[in-house]
Amino acid sequence: MVLPGAGAPGSIAKEIFIMNGIYGMSFVYESLVPVENPDTLYFSVGTVTMDCCGKEICLDFKETSTSWHEKNGKIVFLVEANAFNPNTFEEEYQAIGLKASDLVYGYFSSNHRFMNTLVTEVYTECVQDAEEVFIPLKLKGVQLHFLDGRFLNYSDKINVEKLD
């Protein structure tokens, strides 16, 4: 099986993508107001946009799961976006000289790239009882997870000015 954007069967690019490719992302949101019935809330993460050394890299995921706990009177939501979909932004990757198979741990973790990457947008919908609801939230944490179990913590690389 050849993954989209990976090389021919048995190629090094395919093997690296399978072992080190993006698995998903995790997000920590804190409510800014009291939340009634947090068990009935469902979060859906759409596109995540990162500015990586001046290149806009958009990531899309197929699955979202949510859990929550109370901390100091506020609700903290832990949102997991999994099943990276490399096909969604394939044309955009090509326009900046990348293939989906390039989006591996080594690409994001190089010192220069990691130090110069900002999370600029996380499109998140919140639904309660089948209706979209507005809950003011603060994005407190972001991690990018890879298939081999490694992750990169972008929690101090959230560009709040662009997230307003």
C-alpha positions as CSV (number, residue, x, y, z in Angstrom):
1,M,0.0,0.0,0.0
2,V,1.3,3.4,-0.9
3,L,0.2,6.3,1.2
4,P,-0.8,9.5,-0.6
5,G,2.3,11.6,-1.2
6,A,4.7,8.7,-0.4
7,G,7.0,7.1,-2.9
8,A,6.7,3.8,-4.6
9,P,6.1,0.6,-2.6
10,G,9.2,-0.2,-0.6
11,S,10.7,3.2,-1.0
12,I,12.5,5.0,1.8
13,A,10.0,7.9,1.7
14,K,7.1,5.5,2.2
15,E,8.8,3.8,5.2
16,I,9.8,7.1,6.9
17,F,6.2,8.4,6.4
18,I,4.7,5.2,7.9
19,M,7.1,5.3,10.9
20,N,7.4,9.0,11.6
21,G,4.3,10.5,9.9
22,I,1.8,12.6,11.6
23,Y,-0.7,10.7,13.8
24,G,-2.7,13.6,15.3
25,M,-2.7,16.6,17.6
26,S,-3.9,17.2,21.1
27,F,-5.3,20.5,22.4
28,V,-6.0,21.8,25.9
29,Y,-8.8,24.4,26.2
30,E,-9.8,26.2,29.3
31,S,-13.3,27.6,29.6
32,L,-13.5,31.3,30.4
33,V,-17.0,31.1,31.7
34,P,-18.9,28.4,33.7
35,V,-20.0,25.5,31.5
36,E,-23.2,23.7,32.3
37,N,-23.3,20.0,31.5
38,P,-19.8,19.6,30.0
39,D,-20.6,15.9,29.3
40,T,-23.0,16.9,26.6
41,L,-20.4,18.9,24.6
42,Y,-18.8,17.6,21.5
43,F,-15.8,19.3,20.0
44,S,-14.8,19.0,16.3
45,V,-11.4,20.1,15.2
46,G,-11.1,21.1,11.6
47,T,-8.1,22.7,10.0
48,V,-5.0,23.5,12.1
49,T,-2.8,26.1,10.5
50,M,0.9,26.5,11.4
51,D,3.3,29.2,10.2
52,C,6.5,27.2,9.8
53,C,9.4,29.5,8.8
54,G,7.1,31.6,6.7
55,K,5.4,28.7,5.1
56,E,1.7,28.1,5.9
57,I,1.1,24.5,6.7
58,C,-2.5,23.3,7.1
59,L,-3.3,20.0,8.8
60,D,-6.6,18.2,8.6
61,F,-7.8,15.3,10.8
62,K,-10.7,12.8,10.4
63,E,-11.5,12.0,14.1
64,T,-12.0,14.1,17.2
65,S,-12.5,13.0,20.8
66,T,-12.9,15.0,23.9
67,S,-12.6,14.6,27.7
68,W,-12.8,17.1,30.5
69,H,-12.0,17.8,34.1
70,E,-12.5,20.6,36.5
71,K,-9.5,22.7,37.7
72,N,-9.7,25.7,40.0
73,G,-13.4,26.2,39.2
74,K,-12.9,26.1,35.4
75,I,-13.5,23.3,32.9
76,V,-10.5,22.1,31.1
77,F,-11.2,20.2,27.8
78,L,-8.7,17.8,26.4
79,V,-9.3,17.5,22.7
80,E,-7.6,14.9,20.5
81,A,-7.7,15.1,16.7
82,N,-6.5,11.9,15.1
83,A,-6.3,10.2,11.7
84,F,-4.3,12.8,9.8
85,N,-5.7,13.3,6.3
86,P,-2.8,14.2,4.0
87,N,-4.9,14.5,0.9
88,T,-6.9,17.5,2.0
89,F,-4.1,20.1,1.5
90,E,-2.0,18.2,-1.0
91,E,-2.1,21.0,-3.6
92,E,-1.2,23.6,-0.9
93,Y,1.8,21.4,0.2
94,Q,3.0,21.2,-3.5
95,A,2.7,25.0,-3.8
96,I,5.2,25.5,-1.0
97,G,7.5,22.7,-2.3
98,L,6.4,19.9,0.0
99,K,4.8,16.5,-0.3
100,A,2.6,15.0,2.4
101,S,5.4,12.4,2.9
102,D,7.7,15.3,3.9
103,L,5.6,16.0,7.0
104,V,7.4,13.7,9.4
105,Y,8.9,14.2,12.8
106,G,12.3,15.1,11.4
107,Y,10.8,17.9,9.3
108,F,9.0,19.6,12.2
109,S,11.7,18.9,14.8
110,S,14.7,20.4,13.1
111,N,15.9,23.2,15.5
112,H,15.4,26.0,13.0
113,R,11.9,24.9,12.0
114,F,10.7,24.1,15.5
115,M,12.0,27.4,16.9
116,N,10.3,29.3,14.0
117,T,6.9,27.7,14.0
118,L,3.7,29.2,15.4
119,V,0.2,27.7,15.6
120,T,-1.8,30.5,14.0
121,E,-5.3,28.9,13.7
122,V,-7.2,26.0,15.1
123,Y,-10.7,25.8,13.7
124,T,-12.8,24.2,16.4
125,E,-16.6,23.8,16.6
126,C,-18.4,23.1,19.9
127,V,-21.8,21.3,19.7
128,Q,-24.2,20.7,22.6
129,D,-27.4,18.7,22.1
130,A,-27.0,18.9,18.3
131,E,-26.7,22.7,18.3
132,E,-23.6,24.7,17.8
133,V,-22.9,26.7,21.0
134,F,-20.5,29.5,21.7
135,I,-18.2,29.0,24.7
136,P,-15.3,31.4,25.2
137,L,-12.3,29.2,25.5
138,K,-8.6,29.8,25.9
139,L,-6.2,27.5,24.0
140,K,-3.6,26.5,26.6
141,G,-1.8,23.6,25.0
142,V,-1.0,22.1,21.6
143,Q,1.0,19.0,20.7
144,L,1.7,17.4,17.4
145,H,1.9,13.6,17.6
146,F,3.6,11.2,15.3
147,L,3.0,7.5,14.5
148,D,6.2,6.4,16.3
149,G,5.0,7.8,19.6
150,R,7.1,11.0,19.6
151,F,5.5,14.4,19.8
152,L,6.3,18.1,19.7
153,N,4.9,20.6,22.2
154,Y,3.8,23.8,20.6
155,S,2.1,25.2,23.8
156,D,4.4,28.2,24.0
157,K,4.1,28.7,20.2
158,I,0.5,29.7,20.0
159,N,0.1,33.1,18.3
160,V,-2.9,34.4,20.2
161,E,-3.1,37.5,18.1
162,K,-4.0,35.4,15.1
163,L,-6.3,33.2,17.1
164,D,-8.7,36.0,18.1
